[in-house]
Amino acid sequence: VAGILACSAVAPSPPPVDAPGRVPELTCTQEPSQCLAHEVAPTALMQLKTQVSSRGGSGAARSRFTEELTPIGRTFLSKDPAASAHFLVEFYGAEEVELPACSGAHRSAVRMPFTGGVADPSALVVFIKDVGAPSEGVDVEAIIGTINSTVKQASLGVDTYWFQMDNHDGWIASTAVALQVSSGVPVGGYYHDHGRGYTGAMDALVQIPHTLQTISMDMKVLPHENLIPIIQDDCRADTDLVAHGGLWWKSTFSAASPVVAADFAVEVLGAVRLDCPYAAVAPANCTAATWVELPESKLQLHFVRASGYQHYDGEIDVFTQRVRDLRDTGAGKFDVLMYNSLMLRVSSLDPWIGRMRARGLPVLVVQAAPTEYALFLDIPENSIVIQLRSDHMSDGLSVPLEMCVEYLGI
């Protein structure tokens, strides 16, 4: 799509792939391997350009910019945005939010009753349906349907899980679980196998209707009387390393390469590595993961490769490659899966653009409103997108006048 700011550089060759079944040598907190960029494609955008003027770009102003990242919400692809939003209103106490008008896309939004930071507004969750966004090679409806059927089976006690369900946020919402179960909403209850029965916290998992997203609710209680517990044997260590910082305490992403994802979070976002109960690189039948924590907010980001929960060997890599084939932020293209993003507010986009360029990674900036810019960060070797929002960018580069789908009034 013409008109989107695109900057890219040639990336070095990727590191060799670990052999299947190799015993992991990395742990979640060890130093990263080389973090690399892959170039991998568009949505309805107005093509009129405008030149961004330098606003507060002096050295004195720049010195006042902080690099803290404030979580402000999520955007999700949805087949039925209104129904997805209503689900959060009905079961999580969310409040509907009116969005600015935008032709060519259907959107619904809610504010959740929890914040990303101590003094920040309630988290905004936006559901988007954009039939014009490219999705070649990725059957979104089939994935949504399979997540739905898998959670339904799990709610009946069938021992089943799928790697796509690792795209979930962690919310402290045990009362919502009881309400959902009593209302007939399918809820899967998962424990991890430590050889000592139902101990520790139960993860209650539910799909946000019509989306690729699930919600993980840490019960920290014995199984709900109407939940049939499923014990997962995924090579998780017998330890409790989770420290909840708030009602929205984590965002988890299915990751083809958890190591590369964590490297990116540390090197670009300034995240801090956390201990986690999984190896960073694991045998084919085990889950591999890396955990990091964002500064200030303490929101945890978990990058998970659930190799033991694929429908066939290599399914995670096949899916990820299809996304990489579709994605090309360096050429200014926006694909449908980029609507699944974590939104973070920053004081200025300048330092983040600089970090991306310094690592030879593509930069995609859109003007989401007259005084709002959005920088989309595409994590290499994965299908994960993080969106930085700011009213400041003094780079003087061209951006589209408007990408109204991203006009959220925030």
KETOR-98011 format. One record per residue: residue in three letters; x, y negated, z negated of N, C-alpha, C, CB in turn. Coordinates in steps of 0.02 Angstrom, whole numbers, plus 50000, padded with zeros to 5 digits. Glycine has a CB too. Example, Ala and Ser with C-alpha at 12.3 -4.5 7.8 and 13.67 -1.06 7.14 Angstrom:
2
ALA506605028449610506155022549610506605016549610505655022449548
SER506425011249646506845005349643506454999849606507045003049714
//
This chain:
410
VAL500435005950000500005000050000500444993950000499525000049939
ALA500324989350046500734983450050500574978849992500634979850117
GLY501074975149971500944969849923501144971349852500244968249923
ILE501344977449836501554979049768502304978449764501334986149748
LEU502544975549711503254974949701503574981749697503404970949637
ALA504094983049735504424989549735505164988549737504184993849793
CYS505524991249689506244990949688506504997849672506504985749636
SER506965000449710507235007049696507955007349715506835012449732
ALA508285012449692508985013549709509105021049716509455010549656
VAL509645022849748509795029849758509985033049692510345030749810
ALA509675038549677509815042149614510335047449626509175045149585
PRO510725049249575511205054749581510855061349589511675054849521
SER511235066549606510945073149615510725076049549511455077849648
PRO510165079849549509905082649486510365088049458509205085449496
PRO510325089149393510735094349362510475101149380510755093549286
PRO510875106349373510635113049389510075115249343511205117949384
VAL509615119249369509055121849331509285127649287508485124149379
ASP509045127649225509235133149180508945139649205508995131749109
ALA509315144949198509095151549220508515153949178509665156549217
PRO508015157249209507445159949172507675164549116506965163649218
GLY507355163749058507515168249003508135166448965507575175149028
ARG508475161048986509085159148951508925156848880509445153648990
VAL509315159048832509215157048763509375149648757509645161248715
PRO508925145548728509025138348725509625136548683508415135048699
GLU509985131348706510555128748669510425121748643511175128848712
LEU509945118248675509785111548654509245111648601509575107248713
THR509265107048555508715106048509508415099248524508955106448434
CYS507845097848492507475091848509507865085448497506845091648470
THR508355085648453508705079448436509395078948465508735078748362
GLN509625083948503510285083648531510305078748589510515090448554
GLU510905076548607510975071648661510705074348726511705069648669
PRO510415069848769510085071948830510565074048884509675066448856
SER510295077748931510655078948993510545072949036510425085549028
GLN510805072949096510755067049139510035065549157511165068149203
CYS509835059249148509155057149163509135054549234508895051849113
LEU508735057749276508755056349348508085054049374508985062349386
ALA508105050949432507485048649463507325052949523507535041349484
HIS506685054349531506435057649592505985052649626506065064449576
GLU505975052649691505505048449727504925052649749505845045049787
VAL504425051149724503875055349743503265051049751503755060849692
ALA501505044649792501285040749843500715036149827501115044749896
PRO499375030149851499195023149859498495021949832499245020949933
THR498215016349812497515015049795497295008549826497415014949720
ALA496635007149823496375001149855496604994949818495605001449858
LEU497054991249849497304985049820497214979449870498054985749800
MET497074973549845497064967749889497774966249910496734961649855
GLN497874964849973498554964350000498824957249999498554966950070
LEU498424952449975498654945649971499204945149919498084940949956
LYS499764941949935500314941349889500334934449857500974942849924
THR500674934149802500824927749771501524928149742500304925949716
GLN501854922449738502524922249710502474920549637502964917149748
VAL502744924749594502724923549523503214918149505502864930049483
SER502964912949474503414907449455503784909349391503024900949445
SER504354906249381504744907549321504404904149262505474905049328
ARG504204908149213503844905549156504244906949093503134908549151
GLY504524901849062504904902849001505524907049012504464906148949
GLY505864906149068506424910449085507094908049061506454911349157
SER507114902849019507754900248995508074905148947507654893548961
GLY508724904148936509074908548891508784908448821509794906748889
ALA508574902348799508284901748733507644905648727508164894448716
ALA507224905248780506594908848778506724916348781506144906748837
ARG507184918448823507334925548828507574928348762507854926748883
SER507944924248725508214926748662507664928048611508724921848633
ARG507074925048623506524925948577506114932248592506064919948578
PHE506234935248652505864941148670506064946948625505974943048744
THR505584950448599505724956448560505614962448604505294956848496
GLU505914967948586505844974048626505374978948591506524977148638
GLU504964976448546504494981048515503934982848564504204978048450
LEU503674988648557503154991148601502534992448558503374997648638
THR501994989048573501384989848535500884994048574501074982948518
PRO500704999948550500195003948585499525000248584500125010948552
ILE499234999348643498584995848646498035000248675498654989548688
GLY498195006348698497675010748721497885015348777497095006648744
ARG497375018248810497485023048862497025021548922497375030248837
THR497255023448981496805023649039496785030849063497055018749096
PHE496185033049083496095039949105495685040249169495755044049050
LEU495895044649212495505046349271494885050149249495925050549321
SER494305048549278493685051849258493225052649318493335047949202
LYS492875058349321492365059349373491735055549357492205066949381
ASP491625054049293491025050549270491225045949213490455055449249
PRO491485039949227491735035549175491225034049120491965029149205
ALA490595032949139490085031249089489985036949040489425029449123
ALA489955043149065489855048849021490465050048977489715055149063
SER491065049049004491665049848964491685044848906492295048949007
ALA491505038648921491495033448870490955034848817491375026548902
HIS490375037148840489835038648793490025044048743489205040848831
PHE490435048848765490665054248721491055051348662491105059248760
LEU491475046448675491865043348621491435039048576492445039248649
VAL490915036148604490445032248563490055036848517489965028248608
GLU489815042448544489385047048506489755050548450489095052148552
PHE490375052648463490715056948415491295053648377490975062948449
TYR491535047848401492115044848369491995037648346492695045048416
GLY491385035348351491235028648327491515023048370491485027848259
ALA491655024448433491925019348478491375014348495492215022548542
GLU491585008448517491125003248538491245001648612491214996848495
GLU490705001448650490765000148721491014993048733490095001148757
VAL491424992348785491714985848803491544984348876492494985848792
GLU491334978248888491184976248957491834974048991490664970548958
LEU491954976749050492554975149088492394970049143492864981449117
PRO492894966149164492784961649220492574965549282493424957549234
ALA492184962449325491934965849385492514967849431491444961349422
CYS492434973649464492934975949511492584980349563493504979949476
SER492594978249625492284982149678492754987749700492104977749739
GLY492464993349722492864998849747493055004049695493484996249777
ALA492855002849632493015007749580492475007449526493715006349549
HIS492365013049492491905013449436492315013849372491415019449442
ARG492145009749323492525009649260492065008949200493045003949261
SER492255012049146491925011049081492475010949028491395016749067
ALA492355007048976492865006348924492555006148855493285000048936
VAL492945008248806492745007948736493335005748694492465014748712
ARG493185003048636493715001848586493625006848530493684994448559
MET494185010048513494175015148462494245011948393494725020248473
PRO493995015248341494035012448273494705013448240493495015448230
PHE495235013048278495905013148250496355008848293496175020448245
THR496925007048266497375002448300498035005748318497504996348256
GLY498385002548364499055004848382499575001748338499205003348455
GLY499414996248305499874992848260499484989948202500274987348297
VAL499824987948150499504985848088499024980048100500024984048036
ALA499234975148139498824969148148498554968448218499234963048131
ASP498514973848254498314973648324497574975548332498744978248366
PRO497274973548390496574975348402496494982948407496324971948466
SER495874985148401495734992248408495954994748476494984993648397
ALA496155001048479496405003848541495865003948595496665011048528
LEU496055001948655495605001848712495695008248753495724995548756
VAL495145011548768495165017548811494735016048872494915023948773
VAL495045016448931494705014748993494675020849039495075008949029
PHE494085022249064493975027849111493855024949181493375032249088
ILE494205027849229494215025049297494055030449349494895021849312
LYS493615028749395493485032949453493615028849515492745035749453
ASP494125030649552494335027049613494395032149669495005023249602
VAL493875032749708493865037849761494365036249816493175038549791
GLY494605030049818495085028249870495805029649853495015021149886
ALA495935031649792496625032949771496865039649799496685032849694
PRO497465039849826497735046149855497795051649804498405044849886
SER497585057649824497635063549780497825069749819496985064649742
GLU498105068849878498255074549920498685079749884498615072249984
GLY498475086049888498855091449858498685092749785499575089949864
VAL498295088349754498115089149684497355089449679498415083349639
ASP497085095249661496365096049656496135094149586496155103349672
VAL495985087649578495805084949513495185088349484495705077449518
GLU494675089149525494055092149501494155099249477493525091949556
ALA494575103049512494705109949491495065110149424495125113549545
ILE495525105449413495895105249349495415103549293496465100149352
ILE494985098549304494495096649253494045102549235494065090649278
GLY493825106149287493385111849276493735117449239493135114449341
THR494365118649254494735124049220494865122349147495385125449256
ILE495025116049133495105113949063494455115149026495315106549058
ASN493895113249057493245114049025493085121349010492705111249070
SER493205125749058493055132849047493525135948997493085136749113
THR494155133748995494635136448947494455134548876495345133848963
VAL494265128148865494055126048799493415129648777493945118348796
LYS492955130748824492345134448808492515141448785491885134648868
GLN492965144848821493155151648801493485151648732493635154648854
ALA493925146748721494265146348656493765145148600494785140748657
SER493245141248613492745139948561492365146248542492255134648584
LEU492375151248587492045157648573492525162848543491745160348637
GLY493145160748531493635165148501494075168848550493295169948459
VAL494015167248615494445170548664495145167448660494155169748737
ASP495645171648656496335169348650496575166548716496805175048626
THR496465160148727496635157048791496855149848780496045157448839
TYR497285147648823497545140748823497835139548893498105139648766
TRP497915133148911498205131448977498645125448969497645130149030
PHE499205125349004499695120048995499405113049006500285121049042
GLN498895112449049498605105849061498275102948998498095106249118
MET498115107148951497805104848888498315101448842497475110648852
ASP498955101648861499465098048823499445090648836500145100848839
ASN499015088348881498915081148890498365079048841498705079348965
HIS498585077248781498105075448729498395070348681497875081548691
ASP497955066348652498155061848598497985065148532497805054948606
GLY498385063748481498255066248414497885061148374498915068148380
TRP497265062748355496855058348314496685061748249496205056248352
ILE496665058048195496435060648131495685059548129496795057148070
ALA495305064748144494585063848152494215070348135494405061648223
SER494315072948074494015079348055493255079048053494285081447987
THR492975073248035492245072748034491955073348104492035066148003
ALA492325071048154492095071648223492055079048243492565067848271
VAL492525083048218492515090248235491875093448210493135093748204
ALA491695092248147491095095148119490475093048159491015093148045
LEU490465086648178489895084048217489855087348286489945076448223
GLN490435088148317490445091248383490235098548381491145090648413
VAL490485102148332490305109248325489555109948314490705112548268
SER489285105848270488575106348255488145104148314488405102148195
SER488435100148359488075097748418488165102348479488295090748436
GLY488545107648470488645112348525489195110548573488025113148562
VAL489615105748555490185103948598490725109248590490465096748580
PRO490995111948645491525116948639492155114148606491705119848708
VAL492375117248552492975115248516493415121348505492805111748448
GLY494025121048527494495126548515494895125348452494965127448575
GLY494965130448410495345129748348495985133848352494925131948288
TYR496565130648348497205134048358497655133548297497565131048419
TYR497955139248281498495139648231499115142248266498295144248170
HIS499695141048236500315143748263500515149848222500875138448263
ASP500765154948255500925161248224501595160848187500945166948275
HIS501565160848121502175161148081502215167748043502195155248032
GLY501785172548061501805179048029501505179047959502495181348025
ARG501115173847942500825173647875500105171247876501245169247831
GLY499755172847930499045171347931498875164147944498735173447868
TYR498275162147922498025155447935498305150547883497255155347935
THR498895148047896499195143247850499355136947889499825146147816
GLY499455131447853499605125247887498985122147916500125126347941
ALA499085117547963498525113747990498245117148053498745106748007
MET497585116548060497265118848121497235113048171496555121648107
ASP497405114448234497315109548287496645110948320497895109748338
ALA496165106448310495525107048343495565103148409494935104348298
LEU495435106548464495535103648530494875103148567496045107748571
VAL494735097248594494125096048632494285092048695493585092348588
GLN493945093448749494045089648811493605083448811493895094048872
ILE493895077848832493475071948846493115073548912493905065248852
PRO492465073848912492095076148972492295072449035491365075248961
HIS492355076349089492485073849157493195071049166491985068449174
THR493645072749120494335070249125494845075949122494475065149069
LEU495465074049133496025078749126496315078549055496585077049176
GLN495985074949010496245073648944495885077448890496225066248930
THR496265079848841495975082848782496165078648720496205090248773
ILE495825080048665495975076748601496165082148552495355072648575
SER496725081148518496955085748466496825082648398497705087548476
MET496445086148357496285083648290496575088248238495515082948281
ASP497045085648200497395089548149496945090048088498075086248131
MET496685096048076496195096948023496505097047953495815103348034
LYS497105100047947497425100847881496975104147830497665094147855
VAL496545108447854496095112247809496045119347836495385108847803
LEU495735123747798495605130447823495095129947880495335135047766
PRO495035135147921494595134647979493885132447962494575141348015
HIS493615128148003492915126247996492495132548002492705120848049
GLU491955132847963491565138947961491295141048029490985138147913
ASN491215136348075490965138048141491495137848195490415133248159
LEU492125137548175492675137848222493025144548215493175131948211
ILE493125147948271493475154348270494215152948283493175159348324
PRO494645154048234495355152248243495725156748292495705152448176
ILE496135153548332496565157148380497285155948359496445154748454
ILE497665161348351498365160648331498795160748393498565166348281
GLN499195155448402499645154848459500345157248440499665147648485
ASP500605161748479501295164048471501705160848526501345171948473
ASP501965154848513502315151048565503025149048544501925144748583
CYS503295152948496503995151948474504095145448435504465151948534
ARG503575143248400503635137248359503935139248292502945133948348
ALA504415135148269504735136548205504255135448148505355132148197
ASP504365139048093503925138648035504135132547993503965145147993
THR503895126848013504065120747977503535115547991504765118147996
ASP503445110947945502975105447955503375098947958502445105147898
LEU503485096548020503895090748029503505084548048504415092048081
VAL502845085148051502435079648074502295074748017501775082248103
ALA502425068448030502265063147982501755058548015502905059247959
HIS501135058947994500615054848026500695047648006499925057348007
GLY500725043248055500795036148040500135032448043501275032948088
GLY499595035648066498955032248071498445036848102499025025848112
LEU497845034248114497315038348143497485040548214496655034548142
TRP497825036348251498095038248317498845038948307497915033048374
TRP499075045048299499765045948277500225048848331499785050448218
LYS499935051548385500375054148437500015054048504500595061248421
SER500425053948558500195055248626500635060848653500235048748672
THR500315066248673500675072148698500575072648773500435078648662
PHE501105074548807501095075048880501355081848901501505069448912
SER501005085048948501275091048979501875088849021500745094749023
ALA502435092149012503055089949044503415095749077503515086448994
ALA503565095049141503975100149174504675100149146503995098949250
SER504925094249127505585093649098505555089449035506085090649149
PRO505445092548977505425088748914506065085048899505265093448857
VAL506645087848919507285084648905507335078048943507865089248925
VAL507165078049008507205072049048506705066849022507065073549123
ALA506105069049002505605064448977505845061048913504945068048964
ALA506145064848868506405061848806506985057248820506615067348757
ASP507425059248867507985054848886507725048048909508405058148942
PHE507205048248951506915042048977506635037848919506355043649028
ALA506265041048875505965037348819506495034048776505535041948777
VAL507045037448764507575034748723507955029348759508065040348702
GLU508155030548822508585025948858508205019848883508895029448916
VAL507585020648904507205015048932506775011648879506775017448989
LEU506415015648840505945012748791506265011448723505355017448783
GLY506855014048712507175013148647506875017448593507125006048627
ALA506555023048612506255027548563506795031148523505805032748599
VAL506595033848467507045037548422506875044948425506995034848348
ARG507385049148431507265056348434507055058948366507905060048457
LEU506575063648368506335066748307506505074148307505575065648299
ASP506565077048247506595084248243505915087048265506765086648170
CYS505925092848296505295096048314505385103548308505065094048385
PRO504845107248302504885114448289504975118648351504285116648253
TYR505105115648408505235119348469505935117948495504705117648523
ALA506205122548532506835121348567506705116848626507165128048589
ALA507185112648644507105108148701507105112048767507655102948702
VAL507485117448769507495122048826507355128948798508185121748866
ALA506865132448826506635138748796506555144248848505985137648759
PRO506555150548826506425156148871505735155448904506475162848834
ALA505635159348957505035158648998504385159748960505065163449055
ASN504405163748907503785165248871503675160648811503785172448848
CYS504115155748803504085151248745503925144048767504745151448706
THR503665140348720503545133248731504185129348716502955130548689
ALA504355124748760504915120148749504625113148738505415120148810
ALA504945109148695504685102548682505225097948656504115102948631
THR505105091448666505505086148635505025081148606505995082848687
TRP505215078348549504805073448515505205067048504504535076148447
VAL504885061348515505205054848501504695050448466505465051548567
GLU504935044948439504495040248405504645033248429504585040748328
LEU504125029348445504215022448466504385018148406503585019848502
PRO504815013148416504975008648361504365004548340505555003948380
GLU504375001948281503854997648253503205001448240503724991948299
SER502865003748293502215006948285502255013948255501855007148351
LYS502815017348266502925024248243502485029248280502795024748169
LEU502195027148336501815031848377502285037148405501435028248434
GLN502115043448396502535048848421502335050648493502485054948376
LEU502835052048534502725054648601503005061648603503065050048655
HIS502585066448620502795073448623502775075748696502335078048580
PHE503325078548719503375080948788503435088548784503995077848825
VAL502945092048813502865099248801502825103148867502235100548760
ARG503235108348870503195113048926502965119748899503895113748963
ALA502315121248909502025127448883502065133048934501285126248862
SER502665135648943502785140548996502385146948986503525142248999
GLY502215148548924501835154648911501095153948924501945156748840
TYR500885148048945500165146848957500045144249027499895141748905
GLN500325147949075500225146649146499795152249175500895146049183
HIS499445150749229499055156049262499495160449305498505152849306
TYR500075157949323500575161949359501255158749347500405162249437
ASP501785162649354502465160149343502605154249389502985165749354
GLY502865148949360503045143149400502485138249413503315145449465
GLU501895139349382501325134949395501465127649374500705137449359
ILE501805126749318501975119949296502395116349348502335120149228
ASP502895119949374503335116849423502985115449489503945121249436
VAL502535119949509502155118949571501715112749564501715125149587
PHE501355112149509500925106349498501335099949498500545107049432
THR501895100049461502305093949455502585091949523502875095049406
GLN502795096749563503055095149629502525092049674503345101349662
ARG501905094349667501365091349706501265084049687500705095349696
VAL501325082649623501275075749600501865071649626501235075349523
ARG502465074549622503055070949646503015069649721503695074949630
ASP502725074349759502645073349831502145067749845502405079849864
LEU501665066849800501155061749808501415054849787500545063549768
ARG501835054749737502045048549705502625045149742502255049849634
ASP502575038649749503115034749780503065027549755503085035049858
THR503195026449692503155019749664503685015149695503235019949589
GLY504235017949717504765013949748504525010649812505365018249761
ALA504035013549845503755010749906503115006749891503605016349956
GLY502975005549828502385001649810501735005349816502354995649852
LYS501745012049807501145016049814500885018149746501275022149858
PHE500225018449740499885020149677499435026049689499485014049648
ASP499575031649656499165037749667498675038649610499615043949673
VAL498195043249621497625043949575497835046049505497145048949603
LEU498365050149498498565052449432498915047049391499015058449438
MET499085041449423499375035949385498855032449342499695030949433
TYR498215034049352497705031349308497725034649239497025032349339
ASN498075040249232498185043149167498815040149138498245051049171
SER498735035149096499325031549072499245029548999499475025449115
LEU499815028948965499845026048898500005018748907500385029648854
MET499615014248876499715007048882500075004348820499045003448892
LEU500615000748833500994997448780501064990048797501695000848771
ARG500984985848746501074978648758501784976548738500544974448718
VAL502074972248780502744969548766502704961948776503284972748813
SER503194958448747503184951148753503374948748823503664948148702
SER503784952648857503984950948926504164957348962504574945948927
LEU504034957449027504234963349067504974963049086503814963749131
ASP505294957349079505974956449103506474961749079506224949749082
PRO506534962949013507044967848992506904974849017507094967948916
TRP506264976549025506084983249046506224984249121505354984649031
ILE506094979149160506284979349231507034980149237506044972949268
GLY507404976549195508134977049196508374983949179508434972049148
ARG508064987049129508274993849110508144998849166507914996049046
MET507574998149199507415002749254507915001849311506705001549280
ARG508054995749330508524994449385509224996949367508554986949401
ALA509424995949305510094998049285510185005549291510224995849213
ARG509635009249289509675016549295509475018949364509225019749243
GLY509385014349411509225016249479508525018949486509705021149504
LEU508075017049442507395019649443506925014549476507145021249372
PRO506425016949513505965012449548505545008349500505515016349594
VAL505385002249521504994997649481504344996049518505394991149465
LEU503784996749484503134995049514502764990349467502715001549527
VAL502664984149489502314979049450501704976849489502784973049434
VAL501134976349454500534973549485500284967849442499984979049494
GLN499924963249474499604957949436498894960249420499594951149476
ALA498784961649357498154964649335497634959349320498254968849274
ALA497844953149312497394947549298497794941149313497124947649224
PRO497464935349313497824929149328498444928049284497374923349320
THR498414930249222498984929349177499194935849145498824924149124
GLU499114941349180499274947949153499634952149205498644951549129
TYR500204954949187500584959349231500634966249201501284956349245
ALA500654971249244500724978149222501314981449258500084982149234
LEU501774984049219502354987649245502244995049234503024985249211
PHE502234998949289502115006149284502785009749285501665008549342
LEU502905013549232503525017449225503375024749242503815016749153
ASP503685027149294503605034149316504185038149288503575034649394
ILE504035042749242504575046649211504825051849260504335049949146
PRO505475051849276505755056449327505625063749310506495055349333
GLU505555067849362505495075049358504865077349321506095077949324
ASN504395072849310503785074449275503195071049310503825072249201
SER502595071649281502005068449309501735063249261501465073649324
ILE502165060349220501975055949165502075048649183502375057649102
VAL501575044549166501615037349180501485033449115501105035249235
ILE501905028449103501815023849047501745016849075502405024348995
GLN501265013149050501105006549076501285001149025500355006049096
LEU501704996449044501864990849000501474984749022502634989449001
ARG501154981348974500744975448988501054969248957500024976448961
SER501044963748994501304957448968501034951549008502074957448970
ASP501024945748976500834939649012501454935849035500404935248968
HIS502034939049029502664935749048503094939949093503054933848987
MET503314937049148503814940049192504144934249229503494945249242
SER504774933149214505124927349242505604929349297505494923649189
ASP505494935149327505954937749377505894934149444505834945149387
GLY505324930949457505234927449519505114932049578505814923249533
LEU504874938049566504764942849620504034942749641504964949949597
SER503914945349702503234945349729502834951149700503254945849805
VAL502204949749682501744954849659501084953649694501664954749580
PRO500654958649697499994957449728499594952449687499614964049736
LEU499174948649719498764943749684498334947249632498334939949733
GLU498064953149652497614956549606497574963949620496924953449610
MET497584967849566497394974849569496824975349519498004979949551
CYS496214974149544495664973049498495494979249457495064970749536
VAL495674985149480495544991149441495904990749373495774997549479
GLU496474987349372496864986649311496694980249273497604986849327
TYR496194976549296495984970449262495544972549204495604965549310
LEU495814972649144495474975349085495264970049035495924980349051
GLY495444963849048495254958549002495624958848936494534958748990
ILE496244961448936496624961948874497224957448877496834969248861
//
